[in-house]
Amino acid sequence: WRIYQGMEEHSGYHFRGTWLHKLGLTFADENLQHDCHHLESHKGNFGTFWCDWLFDSQDFWLKVGREDGYIELCKKREQDALERDEYYRKLDEEKLKQSNE
């Protein structure tokens, strides 16, 4: 069971909201917490949620807003990355245009 959980947590996929999740056949919420742990320089997430509660290492997870907050944070980061990429693409185009003049 732990091997399956570890594979799902590190797969990069989250099955939250799917019928599998509704039946309790996924670790979707734990996957989100695990990803949040990697996002925040490996703080917290001792393998099971109760260990984080026991050792009080879930501060960032709670600060973000748990599952829903983390999903929103990821969407914001993705949007920020797209905007940054667009900014640098335009900057490169301007430099190329100036060098061709």
SULSUL-V615876 format. One record per helix or strand of 2 or more residues. SS is the DSSP state (alpha for helix, beta for strand). FROM is the first residue (numbers start at 1). LEN is the number of residues. If there is no record, write none. Layout:
# SULSUL-V615876
{{SS | FROM | LEN} {SS | FROM | LEN}}
This chain:
# SULSUL-V615876
{{alpha | 2 | 8} {alpha | 19 | 4} {alpha | 28 | 12} {alpha | 49 | 7} {alpha | 59 | 6} {alpha | 66 | 35}}
